[in-house]
Amino acid sequence: MATTDGTEDPTTGPARRPDESMTLLTALLERPLDPSYQAAADHRVSKGLPPATSWRTPTAIITALLVGALLGVSARTLVPRQQLASPVKAEIIQQIQTRQQEADAGEAQVQALQSEVSNLEQSAAAGAGTGLSAEQLDTLRRVAGTVEVSGPGLVVTLDDARATDGSADGNPRTGVSDDGRVMSKDLQIVANALWAAGAESMAINGQRLTSHTAIRFAGEAILVNFRPLVPPYVVETIGDAKALELAFGAGTGGAYLKTLSSNFGIRTSVETADHLTLPAAAQIGSREATPLRPGESTPPTVRVTPKESAS
Amino acid sequence: MIPIIGLVIGIAIGVVLNPDVPLWLQPYLPIAVIAALDAIFGGIRATLDGIFNDKVFVVSFISNVIVAAFIVFIGDQLGVGSQLTTGVVVVLGVRIFANVASIRRHLFKA
């Protein structure tokens, strides 16, 4: 390490150094000491003074104080800044958890009330003689989707083609075509084909299909019961598993799935299941329609049409 | 010895007083710390070389801090603040290491 002042006589200077073009790096690495120290020392020597001054001058001490204060202030200012963020974060997490608990409590309340309603319906049906037996009521509820149902059935899974999976750089404009994306129309066709094949109840990704259900697009997301779904889309149906599989495979649904997978690379699968449980629909009810009371007029005709429009 | 006591007292003052650094000044604090460290090690090295000068020490400290902060400020205005911060840290860091290496040679002859 050169500790000389590094000022070379330009006339008798040494031979050209190989790294002459890298003066910035050379200066940085070879003369790390501020050259003004050397200059000041030379100046003092020329005046007959010793080259170095003492550290004990007021200037040096005040500067040392200043440097120390700077270090101290920085330590205090820069460290707590990260600690400050954590209580805020904790508070936000706390809020999220509180709201989630509130939502859970609300959901539990809805379920309790729903079961209370169905109990009342049951007793009303038994007592008032509306012409509906408890069994009929059960059938109605099952078909309307207001109760959980379980049984054997068929599971149809659709997933976006592999190429559209998180388009590498996450940029939606990288020209990857959207052909491989499952559309709401695909789900509508599959759902209708399953109803036609004899499905008794159906749910997509845990959303029960009822007479109020719409399968539609909002932007790029598929909404069922106004809830956005994420792929893969799992259509669970309850019914006679073997018959469903046969009827679905031979009908329009099977052909449509084949077209989807061969033309667009959409991943599909059809599997039978011995035991499926479909959740109850979250919200169902009529706001405007009022049923006719038995005394007022003829009792409402009970018509069970399993083939609901799924679109 | 006295300057070291001064340094320690300064640190104590800074920690105890804990003044509120305005938010616009906070991005420059890390740079100022690096510049201050550079000035300190430069001063120690100069002492060991026998050419320490208090005026140069003060001026190098203040100018280091101001120039480093100014470069970062300019960088912020140009939208390359973080890159220039890195540049300042690299340059001062290399200097600190070289100075420390020299101090080490003085003290331990190794």
Chai-1 contact restraints between the chains, C-beta under 6 A:
chainA,res_idxA,chainB,res_idxB,connection_type,confidence,min_distance_angstrom,max_distance_angstrom,comment,restraint_id
A,M1,B,S102,contact,1.0,0.0,6.0,A-B,restraint_1
A,L28,B,V94,contact,1.0,0.0,6.0,A-B,restraint_2
A,P32,B,R95,contact,1.0,0.0,6.0,A-B,restraint_3
A,P32,B,A98,contact,1.0,0.0,6.0,A-B,restraint_4
A,P32,B,N99,contact,1.0,0.0,6.0,A-B,restraint_5
A,L33,B,G42,contact,1.0,0.0,6.0,A-B,restraint_6
A,L33,B,R45,contact,1.0,0.0,6.0,A-B,restraint_7
A,D34,B,G42,contact,1.0,0.0,6.0,A-B,restraint_8
A,D34,B,S60,contact,1.0,0.0,6.0,A-B,restraint_9
A,S36,B,V56,contact,1.0,0.0,6.0,A-B,restraint_10
A,Y37,B,A46,contact,1.0,0.0,6.0,A-B,restraint_11
A,Y37,B,I51,contact,1.0,0.0,6.0,A-B,restraint_12
A,Y37,B,N53,contact,1.0,0.0,6.0,A-B,restraint_13
A,Y37,B,V56,contact,1.0,0.0,6.0,A-B,restraint_14
A,Q38,B,I51,contact,1.0,0.0,6.0,A-B,restraint_15
A,A40,B,N53,contact,1.0,0.0,6.0,A-B,restraint_16
A,A40,B,V56,contact,1.0,0.0,6.0,A-B,restraint_17
A,A41,B,I51,contact,1.0,0.0,6.0,A-B,restraint_18
A,P51,B,G50,contact,1.0,0.0,6.0,A-B,restraint_19
A,P51,B,I51,contact,1.0,0.0,6.0,A-B,restraint_20
A,A52,B,G50,contact,1.0,0.0,6.0,A-B,restraint_21
A,A52,B,I51,contact,1.0,0.0,6.0,A-B,restraint_22
A,A52,B,F52,contact,1.0,0.0,6.0,A-B,restraint_23
A,T53,B,N53,contact,1.0,0.0,6.0,A-B,restraint_24
A,T53,B,D54,contact,1.0,0.0,6.0,A-B,restraint_25
A,W55,B,P3,contact,1.0,0.0,6.0,A-B,restraint_26
A,R56,B,I2,contact,1.0,0.0,6.0,A-B,restraint_27
A,T57,B,D54,contact,1.0,0.0,6.0,A-B,restraint_28
A,T59,B,D54,contact,1.0,0.0,6.0,A-B,restraint_29
A,T59,B,V58,contact,1.0,0.0,6.0,A-B,restraint_30
A,A60,B,P3,contact,1.0,0.0,6.0,A-B,restraint_31
A,A60,B,D54,contact,1.0,0.0,6.0,A-B,restraint_32
A,A60,B,F57,contact,1.0,0.0,6.0,A-B,restraint_33
A,I61,B,P3,contact,1.0,0.0,6.0,A-B,restraint_34
A,I61,B,G6,contact,1.0,0.0,6.0,A-B,restraint_35
A,T63,B,F57,contact,1.0,0.0,6.0,A-B,restraint_36
A,T63,B,V58,contact,1.0,0.0,6.0,A-B,restraint_37
A,T63,B,F61,contact,1.0,0.0,6.0,A-B,restraint_38
A,A64,B,P3,contact,1.0,0.0,6.0,A-B,restraint_39
A,A64,B,G6,contact,1.0,0.0,6.0,A-B,restraint_40
A,A64,B,L7,contact,1.0,0.0,6.0,A-B,restraint_41
A,L65,B,G6,contact,1.0,0.0,6.0,A-B,restraint_42
A,L65,B,G10,contact,1.0,0.0,6.0,A-B,restraint_43
A,V67,B,A36,contact,1.0,0.0,6.0,A-B,restraint_44
A,G68,B,L7,contact,1.0,0.0,6.0,A-B,restraint_45
A,G68,B,G10,contact,1.0,0.0,6.0,A-B,restraint_46
A,G68,B,I11,contact,1.0,0.0,6.0,A-B,restraint_47
A,A69,B,G10,contact,1.0,0.0,6.0,A-B,restraint_48
A,A69,B,I13,contact,1.0,0.0,6.0,A-B,restraint_49
A,A69,B,G14,contact,1.0,0.0,6.0,A-B,restraint_50
A,L70,B,A32,contact,1.0,0.0,6.0,A-B,restraint_51
A,L70,B,A36,contact,1.0,0.0,6.0,A-B,restraint_52
A,L71,B,I11,contact,1.0,0.0,6.0,A-B,restraint_53
A,G72,B,I11,contact,1.0,0.0,6.0,A-B,restraint_54
A,G72,B,G14,contact,1.0,0.0,6.0,A-B,restraint_55
A,G72,B,V15,contact,1.0,0.0,6.0,A-B,restraint_56
A,V73,B,G14,contact,1.0,0.0,6.0,A-B,restraint_57
A,S74,B,L29,contact,1.0,0.0,6.0,A-B,restraint_58
A,S74,B,V33,contact,1.0,0.0,6.0,A-B,restraint_59
A,R76,B,V15,contact,1.0,0.0,6.0,A-B,restraint_60
A,R76,B,N18,contact,1.0,0.0,6.0,A-B,restraint_61
A,T77,B,V21,contact,1.0,0.0,6.0,A-B,restraint_62
A,L78,B,L29,contact,1.0,0.0,6.0,A-B,restraint_63
